[in-house]
């Protein structure tokens, strides 16, 4: 049963448990299922621990309590930097991540922990991003963040960095999943970005404080990126890149998989193009992602959009007319003018009367207006305007 807080002593036991050498996430979860809590694990005898499937060396490490000194040092470092420990039993632990095969028993979190309750989308790609890849990432991640999604990525060079920056620039939420301790900046050139995310976003890691960025940590980190997310968007990457690993993990975890098509002559397009051939959703704009989300998540995004409009004073026709839809602002205002509150208008009638705009543009803007709660689609593809 999820709890809202844990005591300092309980936190110490969680830290001591994850510091046991060679235990791993899956075996730790099995121990917790067997004994019920970290305290109960440490009270167990060597024989009981071996009967639970542990190797003799791991059982002796737990029974001896030799990791508690390190756990105390971890606690002190966490208090110094304002890092929170979020164990599996914490109500703040991401729901989707808890459901994967091998969820991290404990997350270290620095920043705005409330983002863990948001609807997350993973954005991943190559470290050697092309100009095209960076521009596409900035556009898509920014639009998705403005739509209310939390952008999750791994803080690596290239696509990851572009995704985090775009979310922050859009005034949205972003979560950086580290393959090292949350107090270790990797790559070092992202020091300023990491500081900004710690203030405005959230940094999480399953690795203890001070843990170096070992190469083997990053595939482990990738399962957290996909595990936290409703879906994963791949922008650029070679056939056997880290983003390909994340895509495979996303499929294994039952997540939606999205990919941005690229130039067939570029090696960086091989990964996403192959994923599209294998069934990933081709993405051209943010609507392609949002429309594949579960209905309850789309409803939640629409509700949040209406709340943002109210907070900005957008509860009148005049205020809604001032909403910024970028290059589609004119079309959005035209559609709102064409629609009425009490008289449904069929999509064909809108397409006919708005001949200066393409059908794809009209459908995309209608969807955006619907996500913001300004327009409602009725059965038979009829639309009415909604005042919030």
N, C-alpha and C positions, 0 to 999 in steps of 0.2 A: 504494500500500500504506500503510494508516494507521500512523503512528508514535506513540510514547508521549510523546516530548518533542521540542522543537526547540531549537537553540542560540540564544544571544542574537543572533548574526549572522544566522541564518536568520530569526528574528523581525523583525529590522530590515528585511530584504528584503521580507517579507510586508507590513509596515507601509508601506514606501515604495511598493509596488505598488498597494495600495488607495487611496493618497493621490494617485495620478495623476489629474488632472482629466479628467472625461468618460469614464472607462473603464467603470464599471458592473460589476455582478456577472456578467452573462452573458458579456460580452466578456472579462473577466478569466479566467473559467473556460475559455473557448476558447483564450486565450493559454497557460494552464497545460497544457491538453491538447496544444497544439502544441509547446511548448518544455520541458515537464516540471517546471519549478520556477521560483520568482521569480528566483533567481540567474541561471538561463539566459535568462529574459526580459530582464534588464538587460544581459546580455552580447551580446544580439542587436543587429545593426545597424539603422539606420533602414529600409533597403531590406527587410530580413528582416521587420521589424515591419509595414511597409506591405503586404508580400506576405501577411501573416497576416490582413489585413483592417482594420488600424488606420488611422485618419485620420492625415494627415501631422503635425498638431499633437500628437496623443497619442504618436505614434512618436518625435517629437523630445523630448518631455518625458521619456519613458522612457530614451532614449539619453543624454540629458544628465545623468540622475541628480539632477535638481533637487529631488526630493521627499525625499531622504535627510536633509536638515537637519530637516524637519518630523518625519520618522520618529524621529529621535533624541530630539526633544522629547516625542513620544508615549511612547517607552519610559521616559523619565524620569518622566513623569506617572503612567504605569502602575505603576512600581516604588513610587512615593510612596504610592499608594492600594491597592496589592495586587491590581491588575487583571491577569488572565491573558489572553494571546492564544491563541485556539484556531483554527488554520487548518484548511482542508478535509482535510489529510492527517493531522490529529491523531486518535488513536483515541478521544478523548473527544468529538469532534464528533458531534452527534446523527445517528444513522443515517438516520432518516426525512428529516431536513432535507437531508442530502447527496444524496438521491435526487430532489429537485424540479428543475424546469427551470432555475431560476436561483438556486442556493444561494449565500448570502453566502460569499465566499472566506475571510473571517476573522471570527470572533466575539470581541468583548471580553466578558470574564466576571468578575463580582465576586460572591464568595460561595461557596456550596457547589457546586462544579463537578460533584460526583458525581450531582446531580439530573439532569444531561443524559442519564444512562444509564437513567433511569426511564421508566415508561410514562406518557406525557403526554396530557392532555385539555385542549383550549383552551376557555375560558369567556369569552364576549364579549357585549357588549350596549351599550345606549345610555349616554351620559354623563348624560342627564336621567332617571335611573331613578326609577320610582314606588316607593312603600313596598312594594307587592306584589313588584316586581322585585327589590328588595334582599333581602326576606325569602326569596324562592325561591332566589336566588343563594347566600345564606348557608347555607341548608339543603343544597342540592345540592352546592355546592363543598366544604362541610365533610364531608358523607357520602362523597363521592368521594375526598377526601384521606385520610379514615380507612380507606377500602378499599385504600389504597396507591397511588393515582394521583397524579401530579404535576400540579398545577393551573397552567396556562399562561395568562397574560393580558397586556394591554398597559399596565397601570398608569394608565389613564385614570380620570377621575372616574366615579362611578356604578357600573355593573355590574362593571367591571374591578377597582376598588378593593374592592368587597364580596367578590369571588371570592378575591383575595389575602388579605384579612383572615380570611376564613372558613377557608382552608387553614391559616394560621398558628395560629389559635385552636384548630383541631382537632389541632394538633401534627403536621401533615402538611407536605408539600413544595410549594413554589410557585416558579415562574419568571416574572419580570417582563421582558418584551421592550420595550426602550425605542426610541422614535423619535428619539433624540438620543444624545449620549455617555453612558456609564454614570455619569459624574461630574456630569451635569447633571440636576437634579431637576425633572421636569415631570409634572403640575402641582405648583406649589410647596407647596400645602397637604399634599401627600403626603410631605413630608420625613421625618417620623418613621417612616412606613410603609416608605419606601425604606431607611432605616437598619436597620429590623428585617429586611427581606428580605435585605439585604446580610449580616446576621449569621446568619439562620436559613434563608434561601432562596437564590435566585440571581437576579442581574440580568445580562441579556445585551443586546448591541446590535451591529449591524454597522457603526454609525457611529463614527467615531474620537473619541477623548477631546476633550471640549470642544465637540463639534458641537451647535449650537442645535436646538431643537425646531421646525424648519420644518414648516408644514402638509403639504408634499408628502412628508415623511418617513413619515407614518403609514400610508398605503396600502402603502408599501414594507415597513414594519414588520409589517403584518398578514399578509403571506405567510410570515413567519417563525413567527408564532403558529400558523398552520394547518400549516405545513410540519413543525414539530417534533412535532405532535400526532397521535395515532391517530384522533382525531375532534374536532369542534368543536361546542360547545353554545352556542346562541344563546338568551338569556333575553328581552331586550327590544330593540326598535330600530325605527325608521321604515323605510319601504320602501327608501329610498336612503341608508341610514346606513352608517357604517363597519363595523358588524357584518354588514350585507348584503354588503359587499365581501369581508370575511373568509369568509363562507359561500360565496360564488362561488369564491374561491381554494381553499377546502377541497375543493369538488367537482372543480375542475380538477386538484387534486393527488391525487385518488382517496381522500380522507379520508371517514370516516363523518360525517354531518351530523345533529345533534340540535337540537330546538327545544322551548321551553316555551310551551304555549298561553297566551293572555292574553285579557283582556276585549275583545270586538269593538268596543266603543265608544271604546277608547283608541288613539291614534295610535301609541303605543309598542308595541302588540301587532301592528301591521300586518305588520312584518317576519317575526317567528317564525310567525305564523299562516299567512302566505303560503308560507313554507318548508315547513310541514307539508302544505299543500295540494299542494305540488309534490313531495312524497315524503320530506321529512325525518322522522326518527323522533320521534314525540311523546314527551316525557319528563315523567313524573309523580314519579319517584323515581330514586335513583342506580342501581338495578338495571336500569332501562331503558337506561342507557348501557353498563354493564359487560357485559350479555348480548350486545351487538352487537360487542364487541371480538374480534379474532382469537383463535383457541383458544390459541395459544402465550402470548398476553398474559394471558388469563384463568388459565391454568395458573400463570404466573409470579406473578400476584396472589395466588392461593390458597397457593402455596408461601411467599410473603412473609408472608401472614397466619398460617400455621402457625409461622413463625419468631418472629413477634411474640408469639404465645401462649406459646411455649417461653421466650422472654426474660422474660416476665412471670410465669413459673412456672406456666403454664397447661397442664401436661402430665398433669393428673389430672382425674377426673370432678368432684371438688370445686372445683378451680380453674375449670374450664370453666363450672360452674354460676354462678360469680360474674361472668361476662362481662356487660358492659353493652350491651344492644341498644336503649337508649332506651325509647320507648313499647311496643316489641315484646319487652321482656325476658321478661315472663311467658310469652308464646307461645313464645319461643326455648327457655326452660327446659322448657316442657311438651313440645315436640317432641323435645328431647334425652331426656326421660324416656320418651317413647313408643317411641323407636327403640332397637334393640339392635345389637350389633356383628355378630352372626352370623345374624340372622333378618331378611331384607328385608321392608319394609312398603310396600304399594302406596299411591299418593297418594290413591286413593278411600277407602281405609280410614282414612287420617289425616283427610280431610275429614269423614268420617262421625262419627268419635269426637271431633272438635274442633268441634262445632256452634256453640260460642260465638264462634268466629272466622270471618271471611269467607274464601272460597277464595283471593281475591287476597292477603290478609294471610298466609295459610299458605304460599302459593307464594313470596311475596317473602322471607319469613323462611327458608324452606328454601334458597332461592338464596343468601341471606347466609351461612347456616351452611355451605353447600357452598363458598363463596368462602373461608371461613376454614379450610377443611379439616376441619371437625367432622362433616360429613355427606357421604356419597357417593351420587350417583344411579346406579343400575344400569339396564340395559336394561328397557324396559317401564314406566318411571316408578316403579320400586321404590327405596326408600331404606334405607340402613343407616348406623349411627353409626360414626364413626372416632375412635379415640383416637390423639392425636399424641405 
